[in-house]
Amino acid sequence: MVNKAAAKLRAQLAEKDNIIVCPGVQDGLSARVCLDEGFKNLYMTGAGTAMSVLGMPDLGLTTVDDMARNAGMIAGLDRDVPVIADADTGFGGPLMVARTIEKYIQAGVAALHIEDQVTTKRCGHLSAKEIVDVGTYTARIRAAVAARENVGDDIVIIARTDALQSLGFDEAIARLKAAVEAGAEVAFLEGMTTKQQMQDCVKAMAPTPCFLNMVVGGVTPLVDRDEAKAMGYSIVIWPIFAMTAALLAYREAAKELKETGMNKERRDESGKLLGGVRECFEVCGLTKYSNFDKEMGGTSFSKGV
């Protein structure tokens, strides 16, 4: 099976002096906006999936079907744009991890990451995280790699460890190295608390590509794309950027409607309406899909939309 998205991501990873910047998206609209703005990669956030699909916090409440379904919807919006997806712990032991890999491959994602927290996991930037032993962790990675090979796909396997919080930097790096020996291709050290740790991680894991998680309000110092690139990172994600923007905008609009009894129009300096219903439909493909219908001989939109 040829996974075009995975092949594209692998080519991006192989480019010298390149860094892949992924906006975190949680639903169709956030993904569409990022595609419209020209992003070449997307990241499906597990935290955002929990909040947008379930209305729940990131406390291990999503199922593999919740996550794979959302990842597939996002990946299906533009098959030319590689999607990296959160796969939590793989949702169980080796058999369940293998099933998770198969579902994510069917969803069409380019890469996924699997972590070493217990199955009842939580966001990597919360406290009191519990982790499994290194043997259980590497079994998850081996199962992921074996499942990929059995399917004949080339989805990229990213190993994440949350061991830094409880076991320290050296043990966390040792776990990532064990995961790479088990077949993982990218290293993801979650919850770094200093820029020195961020730099040391890349040096310790070389030549394995490293993955950086930038969470506003989290424990890791925020750096921009250029600084992350200078540190040597290959991929940087901003998993809650769309979620944060949505939360702030929803709250402002809800307060306005509650206080005034109406949702007011927003217009730019030229008087153009911003965020109207047609603009919402257009960013999701209104013209594209209605034109396709007409080009194929359909009549549903012959009088316009």
N, C-alpha and C positions, 0 to 999 in steps of 0.2 A: 504494500500500500504506500502510495506517495502522499505524504503530508506536505502540501505546498507551503503552508504557513510555517511549519517546523523547519523546512529547508531554507526559507527566507530568513528566519531567526538565526539559524546556524551561520548563514552567510554574513549576517550583521555582526554576530559575535566574532567572526573571523577577521573582520575589518580592523586594521591597525588604527590606533588613535580614534576609535569610535566609542561612543557611549549611547546606549539605548535608553531613552526616557519614556516611561510609561505612565500615563495618567490613570488613576484608579477609577473604574466605572462600575456602577452597581445595577444599572438598568438600561433599557433601550435608549431612553432620551439622553442620558449622560454619555453613552457610547456614541450616539449620533452627533452630538455637539462636538465631541473630541475628533471624530472623523471629519466633520465639517471644517474644523480648525486646522486640519492637515497633519494630525499625529500619525506616525508610521507604525506605532505599536500601541496596544492597549493592555491594561491589567485588570482582570476581574477580581475585585476585592471580596474576600470572604466576610469581613466585617460588614461591608456595604450590602452584601447579599443577605446576611442575617437581618439587617435593619430594613432593607427595601422589600424583601420577599416575605419575611416573617413578622417584621415590626418588633424584633427582639435584639438584645445586645449580643456581642460576639462572645458567647460562652459555650460553644460547642453544641448549639441547638440545631444547626442545619444538618440535613442528611446528605448523603452522596447524590441523591436524586435532585434535591434542591440546588446543589452547587453545579452539578453537571448540566442540568437544564438551563440554568442561567448562563453558564459559560457557553453553551451551544448557541443560545439566542444571540449573545454578543458576538461570538465568532462568525455567525452566519450573516451578520450585517454587511461585512466586507471581507471576503475570503483572501484578499490580497494583504490584509493587515494582520500580522501575527498577534494572537492573544495569549498572554501568560495568565494562568489561573491558579488561584489558591486551592489547594487540595487538602488543607488541614493536616490531619495525622494519617490520611489514607482511609480513615473511618473503621479501623479494626486491625486484625492480624494480617499475615501475608495473603491469605485468600481474598480478604476484603480489599486489601490494597491493590491486588491484581485486578479485581473487578472495577475498582475506582479508575485505574489506568485505562481499562478498556472503555469505560463510559466517557472519559475525557477525550480519548482518541476519537470515539464516535462523534463527540461534540465538535471536533475540528480545531481544538486548541493547539497552539504551537509548543507550549511548555507548561509545566506545573511544578509546584513545590510541595514537598512532604516534610513534616517536622517531627521532633522527638518529644512532644508533650504527650501526656496521657490522653486517652480518647475523650474524656470530659475536659477538653482544653479551654483556653481563654485567649483573648487578644494578647499578642506578644508584648504589648506595652502596659499591661496590667501587672499587679504584684502577685506574689504567692503562686507562681506557676509551678506545676509538677511535671517532671519529665520521666520517661522510661529509661531503662538501662541501655547501654550502648548496643548490646546484642539484639534487643528488640528493635532498636532504631535501625541498625544496619539490615535487619531482616526485612523491614519495610522497604528500604531502598533496593535490596536485591529482588524483592517481589515485584517492585515497579519496573525494574530493568527487564526482568524475565517476561513479564506481561507484555511489555513493549515489543520484545523480540518475538514472542509467540504470535503477536498480531502482525508483525512485519512493518511496524511504523517507526518513525524516527522522532517522535515527540521528545523534547528536551526535559530531562529529569534534573530538578534543582533540589539540593539538600538544604534544609533549614534546621538550625539548632537553636533552642531556647535555653541552653545549658549555662549561658553566661551569668544569668541572674543568680543561680544557686551553686554552681560549681566553679565559676571563674573562667577567665580568658583561656588559659592553657588547656583546660579540659574541653572547653567548647571547640577550640581549634582541633584538638585530637579527635573529637567526634566528627567534625567536618571532613577531616582527612580519612577517617574510617569509612565515611559515607562515599567519598570519592573512590576509594579502593573497591567499594561495593558496586560502583558503576555510575554514581551521580556525576554530572558534568559541570554544574555550577554550584558555588558555595554561598550560603546565605546565613550570616551570623546575625541573629535577631537581638534587639534590645541593647545595642552598644550605647555607652553613656558618655564617651569622650571621643574627640577627634583623633586622639592618639590610638585608641582601640580601632577606630575605623581604618587608619593607615596601617596599623600592625596586622590587621586581618588580611589585607591584600598581600602584604609581604609574606605572611606565614603560609598562605594558601597558593602562592604562585607555583606553577603557571595556570592553575585553575581559575577561570573567570569568577569574579565575585559580584554579588547582588546586594544592593543597598536599599533599605526601607526607610523612607522619610515620612514620618507621621507627625503632623502638627499637633502639639500638645502631648507628644510622646516623650520617651526617655532619651532618644538619640538626638544629638545636636543637628540642626538643619543646615544643609549646605546646598548650594545651587549646582546646576549641571556642570559648570566648568570646574568647580572645586572637587566634585565627585570624580570627574574625569581625571583631574590631576592626581588624585589619590590612587587611581588605577582601577576604579570600578568599571565593570562592563555594562551593568544594568542598574538603573535607579528607578524606583517606583514611588509615586505619591498616592498611596491607596485611598486616602479619605478626602482628597481635594474636592471631588465632585459632591461627596456626601456633606462636607462642611458648607460648600456653596449652597447646596439645596436646603440644608437646615436653616441657614441664616435667611435665605430668601423666603422659604416657607413661613418662617416665624414672622418676618416683617409683613408679608402679605396677609397672614392670618390675623395679626393685630389690627391691620388697616380695615379688613372686612368686619372684624368684631366691633371695632370702635366707630366706624363710619357707616357701616351697612352696605358698603359697595367696594368693588375692586376697581381702582382708578386706572385710567390709561397712562402708559409711559410713552413719551415721545422724545426724540432727539432734538438737537438745535434746529434742524430743518423742518421739524414738524412730523417726521416719519414715526408711525406707530411702532413701538418696540414690544416684542413678546406677545403679539396678538395671536389669535387662533390659527390664522393662515401661516404665520411664520413657524409656529410649532409643527404644523403639518408638513411644511416645506423642508424643514431640517430632517424630517423623517422620511422624505422621499415622495411627497405628493406629486410633483411634476414628473419625476422619473417613472413612477408606477402607472400614472394615468397615460403617459406617452407610450409606455410599453403596451398597454391594453390596445390603444389605437393602432400602433404599428403592427400588431398581430391580427388586426381585423376586428377587434372588439368594438362594441358600440356604447358601452357603459358611460364613457366620458366624451362622446362625440360632440356634445353640446357644452363641454367645458366642465370645470369643477369649481 
